[in-house]
Amino acid sequence: MFTTQKSSEAMQAGLQGSLSSIEIAGAVIAQADTTVTPAKVKNITIHIKTAVGKAAP
């Protein structure tokens, strides 16, 4: 039982360390397809980064 409990605690500690929140880190860019009428968005690029010091939800 002791080994199982320690393994579970180690796994939980590892999961807590790997969780993080993200935030937008720059521009949000939409590229249009102008070959059709009306023009439509064909690609959206969002630059993100991990948010330092924020708890995961």
N, C-alpha and C positions, 0 to 999 in steps of 0.2 A: 504494500500500500504506500509506503514512504517513497519508493522510487517513482511510482505512478504520479503521486502528488507533486514531487519535484519536477518531473517531466512536464506536467501540466502548467506549473508555475513558470517554467522556462519558456514554454511555448507562448503563454500569454504575454510575458515580458517582451518577447520578440515581436509579437503582433503589435503591441502598443508602440514599440519603437519604429515600426514600419508604416504606421498610419500618419498621414499628414494632410493638410488642406492645400488647395491650390488657389492661385489668384491670377488674374490677367496681367501679363508682363509686357505690354506694348499694344500695338495697334491691332484692331480687328479689321481684316481686309476681306471684302467681297469682290469677286471677279464676275463680270457679266458675260453672257453669251449674246452678242449683238447680231448673230447671224439669223436669229429668229425674231419675229414680231408678235407680241411685244418682247423686249429683251428680258432675259431671265438670269437669275444668279446661278452660276455653275460651280462655284467653289467659294468656300469661306475658310479663311485661315485665322486661327486664334492662337497667339503666343501666350503660353502659360508658364508658371514656375511654382515651386512649392512655397507655401507661405510660412515663413520662419516665425516660431513662437505662437502659432495658433493651434488650438486643440482640434482634433478631428471631430466631426459631428457624430 
